[in-house]
Amino acid sequence: MDFTADEYARRDADRVREILSGPPVTWVFLGDSITQGVTHTHGYRGYVEHVTERVRGELGRRGDAVVNSGVSGATTEDLLPEFHWRAGRFAPDIVVVMFGTNDIVAGADGVRAFRYRLDQIVQRSRDVGATVVLQTPPPVLAEGARTPELIALYAEAVREVARDLGVLVVDHAAAWAAAAAEQDAEVAPDGWLSDSFHPGARGHHEMALTLLDALGLAAHDSAVCSLSIDDPVGVSA
């Protein structure tokens, strides 16, 4: 029986929830400085830490291992030769992937290669038995080689890979665009970005909420989900 991309995505979301109803599992988060949560959270938790607290703390899955393999400055090209070190050796059950913010410096001509490498990351993750969750990168302000137009192209490439391979995609780009439109902001609500392309404390929390919602793990009575970050360090976007 052939499945549509949406049916594959729903299947994978259901699979994640099924995995989380059983014995302890290993999560691996792959990405760049945004996933690493370096510097620009200004001492607040990054999105991976919020998700970890929700899963291991609030949901009581204390035995789960959560590995943050995000590396500042990394691209999909950097990851591929390091895949075993950063993911495979942990025998992950769930691999959460977000790249694009650094890949875009290759420009529009780099989108095709980005798609190929992202496809390879998905395939290698599946080869080690993991269920994969892809994420679009959040928007950026124009600075140097990074532009809102370019990041939109790379975000669409993530969606295309997700459709082609039947992977669940968490669309931060779309969520931020909708929130920006509500505030009549350029690319992101005020305070969500710490600089031109790194989310700040509030941006990281919003990303965690989007990811948890996509996985069916969000809840109104959750301290993580209801957290209010009143004084974030960020920029007007």
C-alpha positions as CSV (number, residue, x, y, z in Angstrom):
1,M,0.0,0.0,0.0
2,D,1.3,3.5,-1.0
3,F,1.2,6.3,1.6
4,T,1.0,10.0,1.0
5,A,3.6,12.3,2.6
6,D,1.1,13.5,5.2
7,E,0.2,9.9,6.0
8,Y,3.9,9.1,6.5
9,A,4.3,12.2,8.8
10,R,1.2,11.2,10.9
11,R,2.6,7.7,11.1
12,D,6.0,9.0,12.3
13,A,4.3,11.2,14.9
14,D,2.3,8.3,16.1
15,R,5.5,6.2,16.2
16,V,7.2,8.7,18.4
17,R,4.3,8.7,20.8
18,E,4.3,4.9,20.8
19,I,8.1,4.9,21.4
20,L,7.5,7.2,24.4
21,S,4.9,4.9,25.9
22,G,7.4,2.1,26.3
23,P,10.8,1.6,27.9
24,P,13.6,4.3,28.0
25,V,14.9,5.5,24.7
26,T,17.7,7.6,23.3
27,W,17.2,10.9,21.6
28,V,19.8,12.6,19.4
29,F,19.4,16.2,18.3
30,L,21.5,17.2,15.3
31,G,22.1,20.7,14.2
32,D,24.2,23.9,14.5
33,S,24.6,26.6,17.2
34,I,20.8,26.9,17.5
35,T,20.5,23.3,18.5
36,Q,23.6,23.5,20.7
37,G,22.0,26.5,22.4
38,V,25.3,28.4,22.5
39,T,25.7,32.0,23.8
40,H,22.5,33.5,22.5
41,T,20.2,32.0,25.1
42,H,22.0,34.3,27.6
43,G,21.8,31.8,30.4
44,Y,18.2,30.6,29.7
45,R,17.4,27.1,28.5
46,G,17.8,26.3,24.8
47,Y,15.0,24.5,23.0
48,V,16.6,21.1,23.4
49,E,16.8,21.6,27.2
50,H,13.1,22.6,27.3
51,V,12.1,19.5,25.5
52,T,14.4,17.4,27.7
53,E,12.7,18.9,30.9
54,R,9.3,18.1,29.4
55,V,10.2,14.5,28.6
56,R,12.5,13.5,31.4
57,G,11.1,15.7,34.1
58,E,7.4,16.3,33.6
59,L,6.5,13.1,31.7
60,G,8.6,11.1,34.1
61,R,10.8,9.4,31.5
62,R,13.9,9.7,33.7
63,G,15.6,6.8,31.9
64,D,15.6,8.5,28.5
65,A,19.0,9.6,27.3
66,V,18.9,13.0,25.4
67,V,22.1,13.7,23.4
68,N,22.6,17.2,22.1
69,S,25.0,16.8,19.2
70,G,24.5,20.4,17.9
71,V,27.8,22.1,16.9
72,S,28.1,25.8,16.4
73,G,28.8,26.7,12.8
74,A,27.9,23.2,11.5
75,T,26.4,22.5,8.1
76,T,24.9,19.3,6.6
77,E,28.3,19.0,4.8
78,D,30.1,19.0,8.1
79,L,27.8,16.4,9.6
80,L,27.9,13.6,7.0
81,P,31.5,12.5,7.6
82,E,30.8,12.8,11.4
83,F,27.5,11.1,11.4
84,H,28.6,8.0,13.4
85,W,30.4,10.1,16.0
86,R,27.5,12.6,16.5
87,A,24.6,10.2,16.1
88,G,25.1,6.6,15.0
89,R,27.2,5.4,18.0
90,F,24.4,6.2,20.4
91,A,22.0,3.8,18.6
92,P,19.3,6.5,18.7
93,D,15.6,5.7,18.7
94,I,14.6,9.3,17.7
95,V,16.8,11.7,15.7
96,V,15.7,15.3,15.5
97,V,17.4,17.3,12.7
98,M,17.7,21.0,12.0
99,F,20.1,22.6,9.6
100,G,20.0,25.4,7.1
101,T,21.1,28.6,9.0
102,N,24.7,28.0,8.0
103,D,24.1,26.1,4.8
104,I,22.5,29.2,3.3
105,V,25.9,30.9,2.9
106,A,26.2,28.7,-0.2
107,G,23.4,30.8,-1.7
108,A,20.6,29.7,-4.0
109,D,22.9,27.4,-6.0
110,G,23.5,25.4,-2.8
111,V,19.9,24.3,-2.3
112,R,20.2,21.2,-4.4
113,A,23.3,19.9,-2.6
114,F,21.6,20.8,0.8
115,R,18.6,18.6,-0.1
116,Y,20.8,15.7,-1.1
117,R,22.8,15.9,2.1
118,L,19.6,16.2,4.2
119,D,18.2,13.1,2.4
120,Q,21.4,11.2,3.3
121,I,21.1,12.2,7.0
122,V,17.6,10.9,7.1
123,Q,18.6,7.6,5.4
124,R,21.6,7.1,7.7
125,S,19.4,7.8,10.7
126,R,16.9,5.2,9.5
127,D,19.7,2.8,8.9
128,V,20.6,2.8,12.6
129,G,16.9,2.2,13.5
130,A,15.8,5.7,14.3
131,T,12.6,7.5,13.7
132,V,13.5,10.9,12.2
133,V,12.0,14.3,12.9
134,L,13.0,17.1,10.5
135,Q,12.8,20.8,11.5
136,T,12.8,23.9,9.3
137,P,15.3,26.5,10.5
138,P,13.8,29.7,11.9
139,P,13.9,33.0,9.9
140,V,16.9,35.3,9.8
141,L,17.4,39.0,9.3
142,A,19.4,40.2,6.3
143,E,23.1,40.3,7.2
144,G,26.0,39.3,5.0
145,A,25.3,36.1,3.1
146,R,22.2,35.4,5.1
147,T,18.9,36.8,3.9
148,P,15.2,36.1,4.6
149,E,14.8,35.0,1.0
150,L,17.6,32.4,1.1
151,I,16.5,30.9,4.4
152,A,13.0,30.5,2.9
153,L,14.4,28.5,0.1
154,Y,16.3,26.2,2.4
155,A,13.2,25.8,4.7
156,E,11.2,24.8,1.6
157,A,14.0,22.3,0.8
158,V,13.5,20.7,4.2
159,R,9.8,20.4,3.6
160,E,10.4,18.8,0.2
161,V,12.8,16.2,1.7
162,A,10.2,15.5,4.4
163,R,7.5,15.0,1.7
164,D,9.7,12.9,-0.5
165,L,10.9,10.6,2.3
166,G,7.7,10.6,4.4
167,V,9.2,12.2,7.4
168,L,7.5,14.3,10.1
169,V,8.5,17.9,9.7
170,V,8.3,20.6,12.4
171,D,7.8,23.9,10.6
172,H,9.4,26.6,12.7
173,A,9.7,28.8,9.7
174,A,6.0,28.8,9.2
175,A,5.2,29.2,12.9
176,W,7.5,32.3,13.1
177,A,6.1,33.8,10.0
178,A,2.6,33.5,11.3
179,A,3.6,35.1,14.7
180,A,5.5,37.9,12.9
181,A,2.5,38.7,10.7
182,E,0.4,39.1,13.9
183,Q,2.8,41.7,15.1
184,D,3.4,43.3,11.7
185,A,7.1,42.4,12.2
186,E,9.6,41.8,9.4
187,V,10.5,38.2,10.1
188,A,10.0,37.5,13.8
189,P,8.2,39.0,16.8
190,D,10.2,41.3,18.9
191,G,12.6,39.5,21.3
192,W,12.5,36.2,19.5
193,L,15.9,36.7,17.9
194,S,19.1,37.5,19.9
195,D,20.9,38.8,16.8
196,S,20.3,38.6,13.1
197,F,20.0,34.8,13.0
198,H,20.2,33.2,16.5
199,P,17.0,32.8,18.5
200,G,17.1,34.3,21.9
201,A,15.5,32.9,25.1
202,R,11.9,33.6,23.9
203,G,12.7,32.2,20.4
204,H,14.1,29.0,21.9
205,H,11.0,28.5,24.1
206,E,8.7,29.1,21.1
207,M,10.7,26.5,19.1
208,A,10.3,24.0,22.0
209,L,6.5,24.6,22.1
210,T,6.3,24.0,18.3
211,L,8.3,20.8,18.5
212,L,6.4,19.5,21.5
213,D,3.1,20.2,19.9
214,A,4.1,18.4,16.7
215,L,5.0,15.4,18.8
216,G,1.8,15.5,20.7
217,L,3.6,16.2,24.0
218,A,2.4,19.7,24.7
219,A,0.0,20.4,27.6
220,H,-1.5,23.6,29.0
221,D,-0.8,22.5,32.6
222,S,2.9,21.9,31.9
223,A,5.3,24.3,33.5
224,V,7.5,24.0,30.4
225,C,4.7,24.8,28.0
226,S,3.2,27.6,30.1
227,L,6.6,29.2,30.9
228,S,6.6,33.0,30.5
229,I,9.9,34.6,29.6
230,D,9.3,38.2,30.6
231,D,12.6,39.9,30.0
232,P,14.4,38.2,27.1
233,V,17.5,39.5,25.5
234,G,16.6,40.0,21.9
235,V,16.3,42.3,18.9
236,S,13.4,43.9,17.1
237,A,12.8,41.9,14.0
